[in-house]
Amino acid sequence: MRCYLINKLFLFLFLLFVFQAGAQRYGLVEQSFGHLKGYVLFAPLETRETYLINKCGEVVHQWHSHYKPGQSAYLLANGDLLRTANDSNMAFVSGGGRIEWYDWNNDLKWSFVLSDSLKCLHHDIFPMPNGNILALLWEKKSRAEAVAQGRNPELLGKYIWNEKIIEIKPKGKSGAEIVWYWDVWENLVQDFDAALPNYGKIIEHPDKINLNFAASKNEDWLHFNALSYNAKNEEVLISNRNFSEFFIVKHSTKSKSPATENTGILYRWGNAIAYIPNTPIQPKLFSQHSPVWISDGKTHAQHIMVFNNGNTRPGKLYSSVDIVLPKKKEDNTYLMEPDLQPVWRYCDTTEQFFYSKNVSNAQMLDKGHVFICQGASGRFFELDEKKNIVWQYVNPMYAKGTLKQGEINETNRVFRAMFYDAKYKGLKHKKLKAIRRLEADPQIVNCIPGSE
């Protein structure tokens, strides 16, 4: 699977000409017959608003917070909004610290803060079927704690950030109970200090995380940026951006509370050198975001779809959306296949340069359609089953308001956008009348609502 590259300078000059000529740059940019009817939820990273738009690019609902997103947001099955919020006490953190739960009327039902000098919620959450919430948590470890685990002191500053996955059970209007967790610090291997219990050959422990891999004096050593949950298999999928890998770990709350899983990594894919030192197998992922299981009833059900950002890809940079199928052995354990190839890929570097150096996500829809958020440029688009673009929208909102059609600005970023089918349970009996368009001077006035 290849993407054909074009000259970036030529592309930039071409796009600049188009934008200066007054063409539609923001808001609804493109639509064709065949795009699916539904709604798109997104929270621009530089604003305090969360928008729900229809496929005509019209706002049908909106929520306001006192905080910028920190970074993801979800529309729940009852129509409530669950979002992260940027309320962090840690100077280096780009966003996080708080989770907010709003009802349809923008009334705050629950607001939970977990942010201090030693720990902070960050990046992503995931609503579970039982009403609980999975969340990513940074934990500060001192230099001494890291050395005691086998970190090479030459790769350390004053401290390092550990990653933890926690399951939160909301209580009251601001309380919570942590009922389960999975901790990187309890699943380490290292080959630096033979005197420590976690010493071993890295290649013999693919179920553990090499404490000295991809190591530098950057405190944010791992940078988990997304997680999702598979209720069918009771598993959690984690994106480890700095390793260019995703992990699958087991989830259970059947033991003591808070329950912890020390079963290690069940499956990993994306960068074989992270657990097979000196391997000639080339990386498959490059600083990826938002791996998710494709749900039953969709094309490629129970496969994993991931936005492969590509900002560390050798040669010229481009993004891709990849779908892979992890295989299992007869005993139902995962088969590690470090050279596993995607069964489906989308990338486009010819017509409209497809590249997002960070953020972003992709989602499998009905009929084999795919919804993609090219987050760094705030661009959302829908592909049909033949990979043709049938709908396209660009977020016009940024910190200072609304971008003008001729402007080029990188502050309209969106961490993730979510598509919700018109028949989604959370939208039933909700008033979805068009309020307004966000963009100035819209060029497309004859809207095609979309097909079922």
C-alpha positions as CSV (number, residue, x, y, z in Angstrom):
1,M,0.0,0.0,0.0
2,R,1.7,3.2,-1.2
3,C,0.9,6.9,-1.2
4,Y,2.2,9.0,-4.0
5,L,3.9,12.2,-2.9
6,I,3.8,15.6,-4.6
7,N,5.9,18.6,-4.2
8,K,4.9,20.4,-1.0
9,L,5.9,23.8,-2.3
10,F,3.7,23.4,-5.4
11,L,0.8,22.3,-3.2
12,F,1.2,25.3,-0.8
13,L,1.3,27.8,-3.7
14,F,-1.7,26.2,-5.3
15,L,-3.8,26.2,-2.1
16,L,-2.7,29.8,-1.3
17,F,-4.0,30.8,-4.8
18,V,-7.3,29.1,-4.2
19,F,-7.8,30.6,-0.8
20,Q,-6.9,34.1,-1.9
21,A,-9.3,33.8,-4.8
22,G,-12.1,33.6,-2.3
23,A,-13.0,29.9,-2.4
24,Q,-14.6,28.2,0.6
25,R,-11.9,27.5,3.2
26,Y,-13.8,27.0,6.4
27,G,-17.2,25.4,7.3
28,L,-18.9,23.1,4.8
29,V,-16.4,22.8,1.9
30,E,-17.7,19.9,-0.1
31,Q,-20.6,17.4,-0.3
32,S,-21.7,14.9,-2.8
33,F,-24.7,12.6,-3.2
34,G,-24.1,9.5,-1.1
35,H,-22.7,10.9,2.1
36,L,-24.4,9.5,5.2
37,K,-27.0,11.4,7.2
38,G,-25.9,12.2,10.7
39,Y,-24.2,14.7,13.1
40,V,-20.6,15.6,14.0
41,L,-19.5,16.4,17.5
42,F,-16.3,18.4,18.0
43,A,-14.6,20.7,20.6
44,P,-12.0,23.1,19.0
45,L,-8.9,23.1,21.2
46,E,-8.7,26.9,21.5
47,T,-12.3,27.5,22.5
48,R,-14.6,26.6,25.4
49,E,-17.4,25.4,23.2
50,T,-18.5,21.9,22.1
51,Y,-20.5,21.9,18.9
52,L,-22.9,19.4,17.3
53,I,-23.4,20.1,13.6
54,N,-25.5,18.5,10.9
55,K,-24.1,17.4,7.5
56,C,-25.1,20.9,6.1
57,G,-22.5,22.3,8.5
58,E,-25.2,24.0,10.7
59,V,-25.0,24.0,14.4
60,V,-27.9,22.1,15.9
61,H,-26.7,22.1,19.5
62,Q,-23.9,23.6,21.6
63,W,-22.4,23.3,25.1
64,H,-20.4,25.9,26.9
65,S,-17.7,25.3,29.6
66,H,-15.4,27.5,31.6
67,Y,-12.5,25.4,30.4
68,K,-10.9,24.6,27.1
69,P,-11.1,20.8,26.2
70,G,-8.5,18.7,27.7
71,Q,-8.9,17.0,25.0
72,S,-11.7,14.6,24.0
73,A,-15.5,14.7,24.1
74,Y,-18.3,12.2,23.7
75,L,-22.1,12.3,23.2
76,L,-23.6,9.7,25.5
77,A,-26.5,7.3,24.8
78,N,-28.9,9.6,26.8
79,G,-27.8,12.8,24.9
80,D,-25.5,14.0,27.7
81,L,-22.0,15.4,26.9
82,L,-18.9,13.9,28.5
83,R,-15.8,15.9,28.0
84,T,-12.3,16.5,29.3
85,A,-11.3,19.9,30.5
86,N,-8.0,21.8,30.7
87,D,-7.7,22.6,34.4
88,S,-4.2,21.4,35.1
89,N,-1.8,22.5,37.8
90,M,1.2,21.1,36.0
91,A,3.0,23.6,33.9
92,F,4.1,21.4,31.1
93,V,0.8,19.7,30.5
94,S,-1.0,20.7,27.2
95,G,-4.4,19.9,28.7
96,G,-6.2,17.9,31.3
97,G,-7.0,17.6,35.0
98,R,-10.8,17.7,34.9
99,I,-13.7,15.6,33.5
100,E,-17.1,17.3,33.0
101,W,-20.5,15.8,32.5
102,Y,-23.3,18.0,31.1
103,D,-26.9,17.3,30.3
104,W,-28.5,18.3,27.0
105,N,-29.5,21.6,28.5
106,N,-25.9,22.5,29.3
107,D,-26.4,22.0,33.1
108,L,-23.3,20.6,34.7
109,K,-24.2,17.3,36.4
110,W,-20.8,16.2,37.5
111,S,-17.3,17.7,37.5
112,F,-14.3,15.8,38.8
113,V,-10.8,17.1,39.3
114,L,-7.6,15.0,39.6
115,S,-4.7,17.3,39.2
116,D,-1.9,18.2,41.6
117,S,1.9,18.3,41.7
118,L,2.1,14.5,41.5
119,K,-0.7,13.4,39.1
120,C,-3.0,14.7,36.4
121,L,-5.7,13.4,34.2
122,H,-4.9,14.0,30.6
123,H,-5.8,13.7,26.9
124,D,-8.5,11.0,26.7
125,I,-11.4,9.3,28.5
126,F,-13.8,6.6,27.4
127,P,-17.4,6.1,28.6
128,M,-18.0,2.5,29.6
129,P,-21.3,0.5,29.3
130,N,-21.6,0.3,33.1
131,G,-21.6,4.1,33.5
132,N,-18.0,4.3,34.6
133,I,-15.2,6.2,32.8
134,L,-11.8,5.0,31.7
135,A,-9.2,7.8,31.9
136,L,-5.5,8.4,31.3
137,L,-3.5,9.5,34.3
138,W,0.0,10.9,34.5
139,E,2.0,10.2,37.7
140,K,5.2,11.9,38.7
141,K,8.1,9.7,39.7
142,S,11.2,11.1,41.2
143,R,14.7,10.5,39.8
144,A,15.4,8.2,42.7
145,E,12.2,6.2,42.1
146,A,13.1,5.8,38.4
147,V,16.7,4.7,39.1
148,A,15.3,2.2,41.6
149,Q,13.3,0.6,38.8
150,G,16.3,0.4,36.5
151,R,16.2,3.6,34.5
152,N,19.6,4.7,33.2
153,P,20.5,7.8,35.2
154,E,22.0,9.4,32.0
155,L,18.5,9.4,30.5
156,L,16.9,11.2,33.4
157,G,16.2,14.8,34.4
158,K,14.9,15.6,37.8
159,Y,11.8,13.3,37.4
160,I,9.8,11.2,34.9
161,W,6.1,10.8,34.2
162,N,4.6,7.4,34.6
163,E,1.3,6.5,32.9
164,K,-1.7,4.8,34.5
165,I,-5.1,3.8,33.2
166,I,-7.9,4.2,35.8
167,E,-11.6,3.4,35.8
168,I,-13.6,6.1,37.6
169,K,-17.0,5.6,39.2
170,P,-18.7,9.0,39.5
171,K,-20.2,9.9,42.9
172,G,-22.4,12.9,43.6
173,K,-21.6,16.1,41.8
174,S,-17.8,16.1,42.1
175,G,-16.7,12.8,43.7
176,A,-15.4,9.6,42.3
177,E,-14.2,6.2,43.3
178,I,-11.3,4.5,41.4
179,V,-12.5,0.9,41.0
180,W,-9.8,-0.5,38.7
181,Y,-6.4,0.5,37.3
182,W,-3.5,-0.7,35.1
183,D,-0.1,0.8,36.0
184,V,2.9,1.0,33.7
185,W,5.1,1.1,36.8
186,E,4.0,-2.5,37.7
187,N,4.7,-3.8,34.2
188,L,8.3,-2.8,33.5
189,V,11.4,-4.7,32.2
190,Q,14.9,-3.4,31.9
191,D,18.3,-4.7,31.0
192,F,20.4,-1.9,32.6
193,D,20.6,-3.0,36.3
194,A,21.0,-6.7,36.9
195,A,20.5,-6.4,40.6
196,L,16.8,-5.4,40.3
197,P,13.9,-7.8,40.2
198,N,12.6,-6.6,36.9
199,Y,15.9,-7.2,35.1
200,G,15.6,-9.4,32.0
201,K,16.2,-9.8,28.3
202,I,13.9,-7.4,26.6
203,I,13.1,-9.8,23.7
204,E,11.8,-12.4,26.2
205,H,9.3,-10.0,27.7
206,P,7.0,-8.6,25.0
207,D,4.3,-8.3,27.7
208,K,6.4,-5.7,29.5
209,I,7.5,-2.1,28.8
210,N,11.2,-1.5,28.4
211,L,12.0,1.3,30.8
212,N,14.9,2.5,28.8
213,F,13.4,2.4,25.3
214,A,12.8,5.7,23.4
215,A,14.3,7.3,26.5
216,S,15.6,10.8,26.7
217,K,15.6,13.5,29.3
218,N,12.0,14.4,28.3
219,E,9.9,13.9,31.4
220,D,6.9,12.8,29.3
221,W,8.6,9.6,28.4
222,L,5.6,7.6,27.1
223,H,2.9,10.1,26.2
224,F,-0.2,7.9,26.1
225,N,-2.7,9.9,24.1
226,A,-5.8,7.7,23.7
227,L,-7.7,4.7,25.0
228,S,-10.8,2.7,24.2
229,Y,-12.7,-0.3,25.6
230,N,-13.9,-3.5,24.1
231,A,-16.8,-4.8,26.3
232,K,-17.0,-8.0,24.3
233,N,-13.5,-9.1,25.2
234,E,-13.1,-7.0,28.4
235,E,-9.9,-5.4,27.0
236,V,-8.5,-1.9,26.9
237,L,-6.7,-0.4,23.9
238,I,-4.0,2.2,24.6
239,S,-2.0,4.4,22.3
240,N,1.6,5.0,23.3
241,R,2.6,7.9,21.1
242,N,6.3,8.1,21.9
243,F,6.8,4.4,21.3
244,S,4.7,4.5,18.1
245,E,2.8,1.5,19.3
246,F,-0.7,0.5,20.6
247,F,-1.2,-2.0,23.5
248,I,-4.0,-4.2,24.5
249,V,-4.4,-5.0,28.2
250,K,-6.9,-7.0,30.2
251,H,-9.7,-5.3,32.2
252,S,-11.5,-6.8,35.1
253,T,-13.0,-5.6,38.4
254,K,-13.6,-9.0,39.9
255,S,-10.9,-8.8,42.5
256,K,-10.3,-6.4,45.4
257,S,-11.2,-2.7,45.0
258,P,-9.6,-0.9,43.5
259,A,-8.7,-3.9,41.3
260,T,-5.4,-3.9,39.4
261,E,-4.4,-5.9,36.4
262,N,-0.8,-7.1,36.4
263,T,-1.3,-9.4,33.4
264,G,1.0,-7.3,31.3
265,I,0.5,-6.4,27.7
266,L,-1.6,-8.9,25.8
267,Y,-0.8,-7.6,22.4
268,R,1.2,-4.8,20.9
269,W,1.8,-3.5,17.3
270,G,3.4,-0.6,15.5
271,N,7.1,-0.6,16.3
272,A,8.8,-4.0,16.7
273,I,12.1,-2.5,18.0
274,A,10.3,-1.5,21.2
275,Y,10.5,-5.1,22.3
276,I,12.8,-6.8,19.8
277,P,16.1,-4.9,20.0
278,N,18.1,-4.6,16.8
279,T,15.2,-6.1,14.7
280,P,15.3,-5.2,10.9
281,I,11.5,-5.0,10.9
282,Q,10.5,-1.5,10.1
283,P,8.0,0.5,12.1
284,K,4.4,0.5,11.0
285,L,3.1,3.4,13.2
286,F,4.5,6.9,13.5
287,S,3.3,8.9,16.5
288,Q,-0.3,7.6,16.1
289,H,-3.5,8.7,17.7
290,S,-6.9,7.2,18.6
291,P,-6.8,3.4,17.9
292,V,-10.3,1.9,18.2
293,W,-12.0,-1.4,17.7
294,I,-14.4,-1.4,14.9
295,S,-17.8,-2.4,16.3
296,D,-19.9,-5.4,15.2
297,G,-22.1,-4.8,12.2
298,K,-19.5,-2.6,10.5
299,T,-17.1,-3.4,7.7
300,H,-13.9,-4.9,9.3
301,A,-15.7,-5.6,12.6
302,Q,-13.4,-6.3,15.5
303,H,-10.4,-5.0,13.6
304,I,-8.5,-2.0,14.9
305,M,-8.5,1.3,13.1
306,V,-5.8,3.9,13.9
307,F,-4.9,7.3,12.7
308,N,-1.2,7.0,11.7
309,N,0.0,10.6,12.0
310,G,3.4,9.9,10.3
311,N,5.4,12.8,11.8
312,T,8.3,10.5,12.4
313,R,7.9,8.6,9.1
314,P,11.2,8.2,7.2
315,G,11.4,10.3,4.1
316,K,8.6,12.7,3.2
317,L,5.8,13.1,5.8
318,Y,2.2,12.0,5.3
319,S,-0.6,10.6,7.4
320,S,-2.6,7.4,6.8
321,V,-5.6,5.7,8.4
322,D,-4.7,2.0,8.8
323,I,-6.8,-1.0,9.8
324,V,-5.2,-4.2,11.2
325,L,-6.5,-7.5,12.5
326,P,-4.7,-8.9,15.5
327,K,-4.8,-12.7,15.3
328,K,-5.2,-15.2,18.2
329,K,-3.8,-18.7,18.8
330,E,-5.8,-21.8,19.6
331,D,-5.6,-21.0,23.3
332,N,-7.2,-17.6,22.6
333,T,-4.1,-15.6,23.4
334,Y,-2.9,-13.1,20.9
335,L,-0.3,-13.9,18.3
336,M,2.5,-11.3,18.2
337,E,3.1,-10.4,14.6
338,P,5.5,-7.5,14.5
339,D,5.5,-7.4,10.7
340,L,1.7,-7.5,10.4
341,Q,0.5,-5.4,7.5
342,P,-2.7,-3.3,7.4
343,V,-5.7,-4.9,5.6
344,W,-6.9,-1.4,4.6
345,R,-5.3,2.0,4.3
346,Y,-6.2,5.5,3.3
347,C,-3.6,8.1,2.4
348,D,-3.7,10.9,-0.1
349,T,-0.7,13.0,-1.0
350,T,-1.8,13.8,-4.6
351,E,-5.0,15.7,-4.7
352,Q,-5.2,17.2,-1.2
353,F,-2.2,16.7,1.0
354,F,-3.3,14.5,3.9
355,Y,-1.1,15.1,6.9
356,S,-1.7,15.9,10.5
357,K,1.5,16.0,12.7
358,N,-0.6,15.4,15.9
359,V,-4.1,14.8,17.3
360,S,-6.7,13.3,14.9
361,N,-8.9,10.2,14.6
362,A,-10.8,8.0,12.2
363,Q,-14.1,6.1,12.6
364,M,-15.8,3.3,10.6
365,L,-19.4,4.1,9.6
366,D,-22.1,2.2,7.9
367,K,-21.8,0.9,4.3
368,G,-18.0,0.9,4.5
369,H,-17.8,4.6,4.8
370,V,-15.0,6.1,6.9
371,F,-15.1,9.4,8.9
372,I,-11.7,11.1,9.4
373,C,-10.7,14.0,11.5
374,Q,-7.4,15.6,10.2
375,G,-7.1,17.3,13.5
376,A,-4.0,19.6,13.1
377,S,-5.9,21.6,10.4
378,G,-9.4,21.1,11.8
379,R,-10.6,19.2,8.8
380,F,-13.3,16.5,8.9
381,F,-14.2,14.4,5.8
382,E,-16.1,11.3,4.9
383,L,-15.0,8.6,2.4
384,D,-17.3,6.3,0.6
385,E,-16.6,2.6,0.2
386,K,-14.3,3.4,-2.8
387,K,-12.3,6.0,-0.8
388,N,-13.9,8.9,-2.6
389,I,-14.4,12.1,-0.5
390,V,-18.2,12.7,-0.4
391,W,-18.3,15.3,2.4
392,Q,-15.8,17.7,3.9
393,Y,-15.9,20.4,6.6
394,V,-13.2,22.6,8.2
395,N,-13.5,24.0,11.7
396,P,-13.7,27.8,11.5
397,M,-13.4,28.5,15.2
398,Y,-10.2,29.5,17.0
399,A,-9.1,31.4,20.1
400,K,-10.1,34.8,18.8
401,G,-13.4,33.9,17.2
402,T,-14.1,32.9,13.6
403,L,-11.5,32.6,10.9
404,K,-12.1,34.5,7.7
405,Q,-12.3,32.5,4.5
406,G,-9.0,33.7,3.1
407,E,-7.0,33.1,6.3
408,I,-4.6,30.3,6.9
409,N,-4.3,29.6,10.7
410,E,-3.1,26.6,12.6
411,T,-5.1,27.4,15.8
412,N,-8.3,25.8,14.6
413,R,-7.0,22.3,15.7
414,V,-9.5,19.6,16.9
415,F,-8.2,16.7,19.0
416,R,-11.0,14.4,17.8
417,A,-14.3,14.6,16.0
418,M,-17.1,12.0,16.4
419,F,-19.8,11.1,13.9
420,Y,-23.2,10.1,15.2
421,D,-25.7,8.4,13.0
422,A,-29.1,10.2,12.6
423,K,-30.7,7.2,14.4
424,Y,-28.2,7.3,17.4
425,K,-30.0,6.6,20.6
426,G,-28.7,9.8,22.3
427,L,-30.3,12.0,19.7
428,K,-33.8,10.4,19.9
429,H,-36.5,13.0,20.8
430,K,-33.9,15.8,20.8
431,K,-34.6,19.1,19.0
432,L,-32.1,19.3,16.2
433,K,-33.2,22.4,14.4
434,A,-30.4,24.3,12.6
435,I,-29.3,27.3,14.6
436,R,-26.6,28.9,12.4
437,R,-23.4,28.2,10.5
438,L,-20.2,28.9,12.2
439,E,-18.2,30.0,9.2
440,A,-18.4,33.5,7.6
441,D,-19.6,34.0,4.1
442,P,-20.6,30.3,3.3
443,Q,-20.3,29.5,-0.4
444,I,-22.4,26.3,-0.3
445,V,-26.0,27.2,0.1
446,N,-27.9,24.2,-1.5
447,C,-27.3,21.6,1.2
448,I,-27.6,17.8,0.7
449,P,-28.7,16.4,4.1
450,G,-27.3,13.0,3.4
451,S,-28.6,9.5,2.8
452,E,-29.7,6.9,5.4
